[in-house]
Amino acid sequence: MGSKDKTVNAIIVTYNRKIQLLRCIKKVMNQDAQINNLIIVDNASTDNTLEEVFNYFDCHNLKISVDKLTKIACQKKINVYVYRCSTNGGGSYGFYTGMKLAYEKLNTDLYWMMDDDGFPAENCLAMLKKEIDNYDYVMPASIDIDDHSKLSWPVRKRNRSKTILHKELKTSWGEIMPYVTPFNGVLLSNNCIKKVGYVNKDFFIWGDEYDHYWRCKQHNIEPVTLLNAIFYHPSQKLPLVKICFGLFSAPYVDSKLRMICLARNYTYIYKHYGQVYKIPLKFIQYTWLFLITRHFDFEGWKLYIESVHDGLIENFDRHKKYLKG
């Protein structure tokens, strides 16, 4: 079966971003290469997200059950489904759920995955499908949603230096770059899901995409980025704090929930994918950050150490005590 004949299931994971979600839905529903199914996974939003979705598809006053896949519409020969989670399991649970439903319920050939805060260019899917027979994992370039000349975050060129300019990156690599920054608009084949499985649902946020990426590599699936395929996404928002007299930077966000996930999940990744040496290096960096840069923030340092330990022993529960509601 050629790529033109393969069924495509788009998966959008959302939480409390109804305006951005509707923008994404509109772009996904109006691709040059049409999708067959759309699954919207709602992580127990509290901003009437699904009501807005129902209005968009003209299915007012629709009642659905939680934790159940429900078809709400069929427009342009595209079947539209929603799945409302009973609790907020984060992006990792959303992608896990969407992949599992598409694979087990809808008999999908291709899986097109994205968050709600970005959107694809009109020809994005068509360009990805052209290469899916050659690769099982293809990504579009992530372009700054506010400045289309720039990437959403710095990316390495062939010479290992980084650039924020899309044109400069294409000049360096050509049309295909041999690594990715998932999951923004990634297209996965059914073969990829069969070999690698679903996203690790326990990560909550941050790192689940890279855990899946490394598992793909272990199964001899080589992810690539198609630099002429475009997915618009907000620029990198995770603050980098200068440490060690400005010689280095460390990601830091003033949220216990997010810092737990950051420290725990990447420790897990370092442990499992041949990067154990990074664990003590990160410990030194964050010890400096909490005790020197943040002036003896022993509470933050202790939580960081506990989260690193969680990653080593694969305990994915600590963040749950900081969830709202």
Residue pairs with C-beta under 8 A, 6 or more apart in sequence:
1 109
2 133
3 110
3 129
3 130
3 132
3 133
4 129
6 109
6 110
6 129
6 132
7 36
7 37
7 106
7 107
7 108
7 109
7 110
8 33
8 34
8 35
8 36
8 37
8 108
8 109
8 110
8 111
8 112
8 125
8 129
8 187
9 35
9 36
9 37
9 38
9 39
9 102
9 106
9 108
9 110
9 111
9 112
10 28
10 35
10 37
10 38
10 39
10 112
10 113
10 114
11 38
11 39
11 41
11 95
11 98
11 99
11 102
11 111
11 112
11 113
11 114
12 21
12 24
12 25
12 28
12 38
12 39
12 40
12 41
12 98
12 114
12 115
12 116
13 41
13 43
13 91
13 94
13 95
13 98
13 113
13 114
13 115
13 116
14 21
14 40
14 41
14 42
14 43
14 45
14 49
14 94
14 115
14 116
15 42
15 43
15 44
15 45
15 49
15 88
15 91
15 94
15 116
16 45
16 46
16 47
16 49
17 47
17 49
17 116
17 117
18 45
18 47
18 48
18 49
18 52
18 53
20 116
20 117
21 40
21 49
21 52
21 53
21 116
22 52
22 53
22 56
23 119
24 114
24 116
24 117
24 118
24 119
25 38
25 40
25 53
25 56
26 119
27 119
27 120
27 121
27 122
28 35
28 38
28 112
28 114
28 119
28 120
29 35
29 38
29 75
29 76
29 78
30 122
31 120
31 122
31 123
31 124
31 125
31 126
32 122
32 123
32 125
32 126
33 123
33 125
33 126
33 129
34 76
34 77
34 78
35 78
35 112
35 125
36 77
36 78
36 79
36 108
37 78
37 79
37 80
37 81
37 102
37 106
37 108
38 78
38 79
38 80
38 81
39 69
39 81
39 82
39 83
39 98
39 101
39 102
39 106
40 53
40 80
40 81
40 82
40 83
41 82
41 83
41 85
41 94
41 95
41 97
41 98
42 49
42 50
42 82
42 83
42 84
42 85
43 85
43 88
43 89
43 90
43 91
43 93
43 94
44 84
44 85
44 86
44 87
44 88
46 325
50 64
50 82
50 84
53 72
53 82
54 60
54 61
54 62
54 72
57 72
57 73
57 75
57 80
58 73
59 72
59 73
62 72
64 70
64 72
64 82
64 84
65 84
66 84
66 85
66 86
67 83
67 84
67 85
67 86
68 83
69 81
69 82
69 83
69 101
69 105
70 81
70 82
70 83
71 79
71 80
71 81
72 80
72 81
72 82
73 79
73 80
74 80
81 101
83 97
83 98
83 101
85 93
85 94
85 97
88 323
88 325
89 97
89 201
89 204
90 203
90 204
90 205
90 261
91 115
91 204
91 205
91 208
92 199
92 200
92 201
92 202
92 203
92 204
92 205
92 208
93 201
93 202
93 204
95 113
95 183
95 198
95 199
95 208
95 209
96 198
96 199
96 200
96 201
96 208
97 201
98 111
98 113
99 111
99 113
99 193
99 198
99 199
100 198
102 108
102 111
103 111
103 190
103 193
103 198
108 190
109 189
109 190
110 129
110 132
110 187
110 188
110 189
110 190
111 187
111 188
111 189
111 190
111 192
111 193
112 125
112 128
112 185
112 186
112 187
113 183
113 185
113 186
113 187
113 188
114 120
114 183
114 184
114 185
114 186
114 231
115 183
115 184
115 233
117 233
117 234
118 142
118 145
118 184
118 185
118 231
118 232
118 233
118 234
119 145
119 231
119 232
120 140
120 185
120 230
120 231
120 232
121 140
121 229
121 230
121 231
121 232
123 229
124 140
124 185
124 229
124 230
124 231
125 187
127 140
127 226
127 228
127 229
128 138
128 140
128 185
128 187
128 226
128 229
129 187
131 138
131 176
131 224
131 226
132 138
132 187
132 189
135 221
135 222
135 223
135 224
136 188
136 189
136 191
136 192
136 195
136 216
136 221
137 180
137 186
137 187
137 188
137 189
137 192
137 216
137 221
137 222
137 223
137 224
138 186
138 187
138 223
138 224
138 225
138 226
138 229
139 180
139 181
139 182
139 184
139 185
139 186
139 187
139 223
139 224
139 225
139 226
139 229
140 184
140 185
140 225
140 226
140 229
140 230
140 231
141 151
141 166
141 169
141 225
141 226
141 227
141 228
141 229
141 230
141 231
142 151
142 152
142 153
142 181
142 184
142 185
142 231
142 232
142 233
143 150
143 151
143 152
143 166
143 230
143 231
143 232
143 233
144 150
144 151
144 152
144 232
144 233
144 234
144 235
145 152
145 232
145 233
145 234
145 235
146 234
146 235
147 235
148 166
148 232
149 165
149 166
149 167
150 164
150 165
150 166
150 235
151 163
151 164
151 165
151 166
151 169
152 184
152 233
152 234
152 235
152 236
153 164
153 181
153 235
153 236
154 162
154 163
154 164
154 236
155 162
155 163
155 164
155 169
155 177
155 181
156 162
157 163
157 168
157 169
157 172
157 173
158 172
158 173
159 172
163 169
163 172
166 227
169 177
169 227
170 227
170 228
173 227
174 227
175 226
175 227
175 228
176 224
176 225
176 226
176 227
177 224
177 225
177 227
178 222
178 224
179 223
179 224
179 225
180 186
180 213
180 223
180 224
180 225
181 225
182 209
182 210
182 212
182 213
182 223
183 209
184 231
184 233
185 229
185 231
186 223
192 216
192 221
195 216
195 219
195 221
196 212
196 215
196 216
196 219
196 221
197 215
199 208
199 209
199 211
199 212
200 208
200 211
200 212
201 208
202 316
203 211
203 261
203 265
203 316
204 261
204 316
204 319
205 258
205 261
206 258
206 261
206 262
206 265
206 266
207 261
207 262
207 265
207 266
207 268
207 269
208 265
210 269
211 265
211 268
211 269
211 272
213 223
214 269
214 272
214 273
216 222
216 223
217 223
218 273
238 251
238 253
239 251
239 252
239 253
240 249
240 250
240 251
240 252
241 249
241 250
241 251
241 252
241 289
241 293
242 248
242 249
242 293
243 249
243 250
243 285
243 288
243 289
243 292
243 293
244 285
244 288
248 285
250 285
250 286
250 288
250 289
251 262
252 259
252 289
253 259
253 262
256 303
256 322
257 319
257 322
257 323
259 300
259 303
259 304
259 307
260 303
260 307
260 310
260 318
260 319
260 322
261 319
262 307
263 282
263 286
263 304
263 307
263 308
263 311
264 307
264 308
264 310
264 311
264 315
264 316
264 318
264 319
265 311
266 282
266 311
267 279
267 282
267 307
267 308
267 310
267 311
267 312
268 311
268 312
268 314
269 275
270 276
270 277
270 278
270 279
270 282
270 311
271 279
271 311
271 312
279 308
279 312
282 308
283 305
283 308
286 301
286 304
287 301
290 297
290 298
290 300
290 301
290 304
291 297
291 298
291 301
294 300
306 318
307 318
309 315
310 316
310 317
310 318
